[in-house]
Amino acid sequence: MEKFSPMGTDLFGELIEEPTAGPMAKEFMHAPFSVLNAQAGAWQERKRAWIALGLRGDVTRSCRPHGKDNRPIGESGKGAYQGGDAWRGGTGTTSALAGRQSGMLKFSETCKDVGSLQCDSGTSLFDPVLAELLVSWFCPPAGSVLDPFAGGSVRGIVSAALGRRYLGIDIRAEQVDANREQCGPLDLDGAAEWIVGDCLEAIPALASDAIFDFVLSCPPYGDLEVYSELEGDISSLDWPAFLDAYRAAIAATVGRLAPDRFAAFVVGDFRDRKTGLYRCFPSETILAFQDAGAHLYNEAILVTPAGSLPIRCGAQFRVGRKLGKTHQNVLVFVKGDGRRAADECNRGLARSGRARQC
């Protein structure tokens, strides 16, 4: 497989501009507006370029709707932290286990559709173009990225491809194994690493000097779907317990973010299964970051491809007057001073000849 190249080199060649984007698309790769249109042709073409390089984020990603009796497949017992010696205060071993990619369940239609990139298994995965924009815009060149809810491999591979160092934490050993295996054919020089564990335990176990330049993650959507029954998997908790654990995870994550740096969480609201009312998950995320010492700096709407929504929307609207959801919330926070954080993002770009991206 070809070596990944950083943004702006021969990975994609010339950028394709949307007619309405103008020259900003050349400077920033996408117009830095508060609406990001993942339905656009240029976005989709760039996404296909990532996928053509072998990018997959769906391996082992299976879930069940909360409250159902069927258990998710690919489940494993709670494992010790693996790998990531440079990030941890102790030693560990890295195991690159293969052959755990079979038997994937399709997400139910109640599950989240983050970035709306549907793969062969039917699961949703993080949009690589969104990851590319967020890392390029808000992480300093040669900076480091922390992902407390790592899930698939997309954010790690994109971060490493853009010259950043990435550490992802996921509670499921089979997911971490799959992420590492996917990195194998790519010449990323070990820049992307994942460790197994509950982020509430794994983050405090990192080396004392493990401080990061950017946080990028997409958390579980409350009790909407369950990824495993492992101890520490917050997706298996009821809503009040989930919120407590979620807020604690954000506090631990922000504690590892350097001063004057950005953090980005991609979230979407979802409904209480009994009442049909929204949980206000984006608002809960904003409050959690604020209490942790990081404040909302940018918010954007990611317009996602409709997928099967035209088929489903009519029935749900007739019965409950519920609108079909075709967007996600992109929340960008700053710890410290926003201007100094922007200066860190700009630092070194002029010397490298690359366009400003923050």
HUQUIMO-V54566 format. One record per residue. N is the residue number from 1. PHI is phi in radians with two decimals (* if undefined). BURIAL is b if it has 24 or more other ideal C-beta (glycine too) atoms within 12 Angstrom, else e. Layout:
BEGIN
N:PHI:BURIAL / N:PHI:BURIAL
END
This chain:
BEGIN
1:*:e / 2:-1.18:e / 3:-1.16:e / 4:-1.16:b / 5:-2.04:e / 6:-1.10:b / 7:-0.98:b / 8:1.63:b / 9:-1.85:e / 10:-1.41:e / 11:-1.11:b / 12:-2.03:b / 13:1.25:e / 14:-1.22:e / 15:-1.28:b / 16:-1.77:e / 17:-1.55:e / 18:-1.26:b / 19:-0.95:e / 20:-1.56:e / 21:-1.42:b / 22:1.20:e / 23:-1.15:e / 24:-1.09:e / 25:-1.12:b / 26:-1.29:e / 27:-1.33:e / 28:-1.96:b / 29:1.33:b / 30:-2.66:b / 31:-0.98:b / 32:-1.38:b / 33:-1.70:e / 34:-1.44:e / 35:-2.09:e / 36:-1.89:b / 37:-1.73:b / 38:-1.32:b / 39:-1.47:b / 40:-1.17:b / 41:-1.09:e / 42:-1.11:b / 43:-1.06:b / 44:-1.13:b / 45:-1.17:e / 46:-1.16:b / 47:-1.10:b / 48:-1.08:e / 49:-1.14:b / 50:-1.10:b / 51:-1.12:b / 52:-1.09:e / 53:-1.43:b / 54:1.74:b / 55:-1.22:b / 56:-2.42:b / 57:-2.08:b / 58:-1.70:b / 59:-1.10:b / 60:1.22:b / 61:-1.41:b / 62:-2.27:b / 63:-2.63:b / 64:-2.29:b / 65:-1.04:b / 66:-1.05:b / 67:1.64:e / 68:-1.46:e / 69:-1.42:e / 70:-1.22:e / 71:-1.54:e / 72:-1.17:b / 73:-1.41:b / 74:1.19:b / 75:-1.45:b / 76:-2.41:b / 77:-1.30:e / 78:-1.16:e / 79:-1.88:b / 80:-1.29:b / 81:-1.07:b / 82:-2.16:b / 83:1.14:b / 84:1.15:b / 85:-0.98:e / 86:-1.20:e / 87:-1.63:b / 88:-1.79:b / 89:-1.39:e / 90:-2.13:e / 91:-1.84:e / 92:-2.84:b / 93:-2.14:e / 94:-1.83:b / 95:-2.02:e / 96:-1.76:e / 97:-1.50:b / 98:-2.01:e / 99:1.38:e / 100:-1.99:b / 101:-1.83:b / 102:-1.68:e / 103:1.28:e / 104:-1.38:b / 105:-1.40:b / 106:-1.43:e / 107:-1.12:b / 108:-1.28:b / 109:-1.25:e / 110:-1.47:b / 111:-1.39:b / 112:-1.23:b / 113:-2.28:b / 114:-1.27:b / 115:1.27:b / 116:0.99:b / 117:-1.71:b / 118:-1.56:b / 119:-1.88:b / 120:-1.07:e / 121:-1.35:b / 122:1.60:e / 123:-1.38:b / 124:-1.68:b / 125:-2.51:b / 126:-1.14:b / 127:-1.24:b / 128:-1.14:b / 129:-1.23:b / 130:-1.07:b / 131:-1.03:b / 132:-1.08:b / 133:-1.13:b / 134:-1.15:b / 135:-1.16:b / 136:-1.17:b / 137:-1.40:b / 138:-2.12:b / 139:-1.98:b / 140:-1.03:b / 141:-0.97:b / 142:1.13:b / 143:-1.39:b / 144:-2.08:b / 145:-2.14:b / 146:-1.96:b / 147:-2.24:b / 148:-1.31:b / 149:-2.19:b / 150:-1.25:b / 151:0.95:b / 152:-1.31:b / 153:-1.62:b / 154:-1.02:b / 155:-1.12:b / 156:-1.19:b / 157:-1.18:b / 158:-1.12:b / 159:-1.03:b / 160:-1.14:b / 161:-1.13:b / 162:-1.64:b / 163:1.47:b / 164:-1.78:b / 165:-1.75:b / 166:-2.16:b / 167:-2.23:b / 168:-1.96:b / 169:-2.13:b / 170:-2.45:b / 171:-1.38:b / 172:-1.74:b / 173:-1.08:b / 174:-1.19:b / 175:-1.23:b / 176:-1.11:b / 177:-1.04:b / 178:-1.16:b / 179:-1.08:b / 180:-1.12:b / 181:-1.10:b / 182:-1.15:b / 183:-1.26:b / 184:-0.90:e / 185:-1.31:e / 186:-1.73:b / 187:-1.49:e / 188:-1.86:b / 189:0.97:e / 190:1.21:e / 191:-1.30:b / 192:-1.93:b / 193:-2.41:b / 194:-2.24:b / 195:-2.17:b / 196:-1.59:b / 197:2.77:b / 198:-1.29:b / 199:-1.06:b / 200:-1.20:b / 201:-1.73:b / 202:-1.23:b / 203:-1.16:b / 204:-1.10:b / 205:-1.40:b / 206:-1.16:b / 207:-0.97:e / 208:-1.07:e / 209:-1.67:e / 210:-1.43:b / 211:-2.05:b / 212:-2.01:b / 213:-1.64:b / 214:-2.83:b / 215:-2.02:b / 216:-2.42:b / 217:-2.77:b / 218:-2.37:b / 219:-1.37:b / 220:-1.04:b / 221:-1.58:b / 222:0.96:b / 223:-1.67:b / 224:-1.17:b / 225:-2.56:b / 226:-1.97:b / 227:-1.60:b / 228:-2.88:b / 229:-1.82:b / 230:-1.12:b / 231:-1.07:e / 232:1.69:b / 233:-1.37:b / 234:-1.23:b / 235:-1.19:b / 236:-1.59:b / 237:-1.54:b / 238:-1.26:e / 239:-1.03:b / 240:-1.07:e / 241:-1.20:e / 242:-1.04:b / 243:-1.06:b / 244:-1.07:e / 245:-1.19:b / 246:-1.11:b / 247:-1.12:b / 248:-1.16:b / 249:-1.14:b / 250:-1.14:b / 251:-1.08:b / 252:-1.13:b / 253:-1.18:b / 254:-1.08:b / 255:-1.09:b / 256:-1.70:b / 257:-1.54:b / 258:-1.12:b / 259:-1.08:e / 260:1.02:b / 261:-2.41:b / 262:-1.79:b / 263:-2.43:b / 264:-2.33:b / 265:-2.05:b / 266:-1.82:b / 267:-2.36:b / 268:-2.61:b / 269:-1.31:b / 270:-2.61:b / 271:-1.68:b / 272:-1.13:e / 273:-1.17:e / 274:-1.49:e / 275:-1.63:e / 276:1.38:e / 277:-1.52:e / 278:-1.23:e / 279:-1.42:b / 280:1.09:e / 281:-1.08:b / 282:-1.03:b / 283:-1.14:e / 284:-1.10:b / 285:-1.15:b / 286:-1.07:b / 287:-1.11:e / 288:-1.13:b / 289:-1.14:b / 290:-1.05:e / 291:-1.15:e / 292:-1.48:b / 293:1.78:e / 294:-2.16:b / 295:-2.13:b / 296:-1.10:b / 297:-2.03:b / 298:-2.45:b / 299:-2.39:b / 300:-2.38:b / 301:-1.87:b / 302:-1.66:b / 303:-1.45:b / 304:-1.73:b / 305:-0.98:b / 306:-1.24:e / 307:1.00:b / 308:-1.55:e / 309:-0.99:b / 310:-1.01:e / 311:-1.33:e / 312:-1.53:e / 313:-1.15:e / 314:-1.02:e / 315:-1.12:e / 316:-1.21:e / 317:-1.33:e / 318:-1.09:e / 319:-1.34:e / 320:-2.19:e / 321:0.93:e / 322:-1.67:e / 323:-1.23:e / 324:-1.27:e / 325:-1.61:b / 326:-2.25:b / 327:-2.65:b / 328:-2.19:b / 329:-1.78:b / 330:-1.84:b / 331:-1.91:b / 332:-2.01:b / 333:-1.99:b / 334:-2.22:b / 335:-1.82:b / 336:1.76:e / 337:-1.66:e / 338:-1.16:b / 339:-1.18:e / 340:-1.17:e / 341:-1.10:b / 342:-1.14:b / 343:-1.06:e / 344:-1.14:b / 345:-1.17:b / 346:-1.37:b / 347:-1.05:e / 348:1.56:e / 349:-1.21:b / 350:-1.12:e / 351:-1.16:e / 352:-1.46:e / 353:1.43:e / 354:-1.55:b / 355:-1.15:e / 356:-1.13:b / 357:-2.23:b / 358:-2.17:b
END
